[in-house]
Amino acid sequence: MLERGSRTRPYTSIAVFGLAALTFLFVLSAARPVSGELPYVIANPDASRTVVWNLTSPAGLSFQNTTLAGGKAVLPWENATVDWPRATEFLSHGSADANLTSDGTNLTLRGDISNHVANGDFASNAGWTYENGTSRNVTASWDPSGLNALMAHNSPAASNTTWDTMDAINLTWQLRAPPGVPASISQEYVHQREGKGALNLSFSIGAGAALYAGAHPLVVVNWSGDNRLLAWVMARNVTSPLWLNVTANVSGSSRTTVAQLLSLGWQEVVINLDQIGTPSERSSLQDVVLRINGRNVAGTFVYFDDLRLANAKVFNETAKVAQAIIKARSTSPSPGSAILALDWDLIDATGVRSVTARVNVTGNSTSVEHSLSQGPLGSWRKSSFDVSPAMSLSGTYAIRFQFQVAVDNVTASLSHFRIDNVSLWFPDRHNGSYVSNPIPLYASSEFRDVNWSGSLPAGTSARLSLRSGNDSNPNGSGWSALESWTSFGVHPVSLPGARYFQVRMDLATVNASLSPSVATFSLDTSHRAAIGNVTSDPFRAMSDFLRWRSFNVSSSVVASTSIAFDIGNGSYWTAVPADGNVSGFAGPDIRWRAQLVSSDGLVTPSLGQVRLTYEYLGGVQRVLVSPTGPVRLESGQQVSFRARAVDAGSHTVSVPSFEWSTNNTRGSVDNDGTFTAGDPGNWVVTATVPGTFIFGTVQVTVTPTSFLPAPFDLLPYVLLALACGGAGYGSYEIAIRRMFAIDDVFLISKEGRLLMHNTRRMRADRDEDILSAMFTAILTFLRDFDREETGDLRRFEFGRKTALLERGDHAYVAAVYSGRVPRWAGKDLRRFMYDLERRFGETFARWSGDPDDLQGLKEFSERFVARFRYRSFPRLSAARLAT
């Protein structure tokens, strides 16, 4: 039978339900994810948990060639560019008609490409003359390694001698500054450029004109043997601009050099001493001053160090590369009739005053010269010149390339100029077209932008056209119409996405001497990646883990796409079965991997959620008794029952033992579950988990014994029964009253609140709350557990007492009996419940918790508690009693 176990004593039934409500809210909050957590775990009602990865955040996931978009993992768009950077790319992917040609870089209209320059690519030194500058400071030669003509200058820095190290200035230098300019000079031992020290000129200059601060050597200066002074100067602050110049007195005349703007920090300043005077005039210079000029200069410092003398290198020479051209026939002097072209490269120009490159054509009493404008150093450039007027007649012409270098400095200097691919031709052009083959893309792609470049001289035009298709036959029906552009640059493309595209270019001119040119073409496309993976971080189930159950996903797979799933523990992977059953996967550690695949670059599968469910061993929720009922046996026979405690997922939970009980009169059940049948009838055997209200039952039908004694064996008993019958009937009324009693009556609302309690016990206040909480818990359990039972009566054994429960429309009534419960008890309790609902039902439904609203209820219950049999009020219906 059901015995009381240890349990927490509630103070009121309201407290019980409050605690239950708080527990419910806690479970709800625990079942949902905290923002940003991946994965989160949902507790299921069947002793399982579902681990959920929502692919809205990269947390807890690794992506390989996949991305998140719209809360799903998808194959990313990959950008690709078809790039034709030169005309050779055009011709390798298609064909041009006879009127088009390529110079290797540009696609142009074909002209008379006969080159009248011999060995124009400088494959050897034949056909050309090379002339150095007058002093060989600039040379001209054939470069066998580069196979081009090279004109060059290269000379080291001019030698110099130390004039003053500035290591000891106290006896050799003094300050020079006009009145009103606070200044001083001193020996500087920290910020020198070299050696032991430097001259420190400290000063501030106001807003007046011609104000300066300077340093003056205390000797007559002889600078006749050199024409440059080299000085290291450091300006500490150039917020207000500072200039440096040198002044001196020559035969009573004040001379000065051009002032040079100083920058911040150490710098080497080269001063042209020729600006002071001739060498003879510089042999005895008086009052030499190194002057710092400025306006509104706050207090600052300028350091001088390592003053040296040198003679500058000065020259201006030209080197030449030339070839004589014999022209056999005359041509038109109109523009475009004679074109001279070359490739050239000014490799470098350092330490020089100027470099100039020119091309000259002379012959038949005419001459034309063009300069090669300087651009970025170290890159080949192409230039062409229209020499039609100068070369219209037949005869002999000289083509000269000249490289002129001017130097006036003391530093090392160099400059190199090279020419190549010299050509002279007379073009004769006509309109032409280019058509490419169908160009396959990596995958079906969207077309984004087209970018093409070239040149359009006046009177010329170019048109680019594109179309797309899904097969390699451009004459098939699966190709789009042409989309065209007539200006160079970047243009959006509206072609339908496809696997192939085709290019067409049309070049035209209204002047046979001019041609449009197309230099580059590129097409930007986008397609979905072909394959990618999403992998979860390792996840470990809780310590109560039993087994993995299922793998489910929310995904979208369209035509030409697929998603394959694997699970593993970090050391291996195994494919997820098609039905998602992963019960064969062992261990609490798990991770998953999804492989997204698309064979169509325009579509992608998507993965929105992954759910892994595992079972765990929960607390005891039910008790299963076997064999299951109804079990039939005769009085005195025995049957062994077995009980098994299970959780909400029907997993067996180990319990030390069960408490066995039965309501069979004169029947018994041992602690091992052995039931001995007593009186005939329908009875119940109950197995209860000790200390809980969790139990299982089995219905037992007991029939009389099949052994029938002989009539004469029953005679003594019949006589005895007749003798005792009269006395027994007389004492029945008294005996039956002593066999049972109603100890307590509880009236409980459907919400679990105690409406009324009546008892015959003297100290009812001791355990009223305990019984109220117990009945509320039992009713809650029965509503969830025994859903198939439709009757209103509930009967429970606990200790030596029996509880009968009856359900009304608005409340429950529970009667606690001691002793043997009479057969009519259920019918009496039903009558009582009916009368309560009829009399107080509306009050129960609207009850606010105020006891004053239930006046008369306890007195009404006395009719049930105090009487041997309860008799209903006259309005109780017969139909109700019959049930």
Secondary structure, DSSP 8 states (H G I E B T S, - for coil): ----------S-HHHHHHHHHHHHHHHHHHHS--TT-SSEEEEETTTEEEEEEETTS-TTEEEES-EEETTEEE--EEEEEEEE-SHHHHHHTEEE-TTEEE-SS-EEE-------STTTT-SSSTT-EEE--TTSSSEEEEETTTTEEEEEEEE----EEEEE--S--TTTEEEE--TT--EEEEEESSS-SSSS-EEEEEEEE-SSTT-EEEEEESS-B--TT-SEEEEEEEES--SS--EEEEEEEETTEEEE---EE--BEEEEEEEEGGGT--TTGGGGBEEEEEEEE-SSEEEEEEEEEEEEEE--EEEEEEEEEEEEEEE-S----STTSSEEEEEEEEEEEES-SEEEEEEEEEETTEEEEEE----STTS-EEEEEE-TTTT-S-EEEEEEEEEEEEEEESS-EEEEEEEEEEEEE------EEEEE--EEEEEEEEEEEEEEEEE--TTEEEEEEEEEESSS-TTSTTB---EEE-S-EEEE-----EEEEEEEEEEEESSTT---EEEEEEEEEEEE-SEEEEEE--EE--TTEEEEEEEEEEEE--TTEEEEEEEESSS-EEE--TT-B-TT--SSEEEEEEEEEESSTT---EEEEEEEEEEE-----EEEEES-S-EEEETT-EEE-EEEEE-TT--B---S--EEEE--TT-EE-TTSEEE--SSEEEEEEEE-TTSS-EEEEEEEEE--S----HHHHHHHHHHHHHHHHHHHHHHHHHHHHHEEEEEEEEEETTS-EEEEEES-S-TTTTHHHHHHHHHHHHHHHHHH-TT---SEEEEEETTEEEEEEE-SSEEEEEEEEE---TTHHHHHHHHHHHHHHHHHHHHHH--S-GGGGTTHHHHHHHHHH-SS----TT--HHHHH-
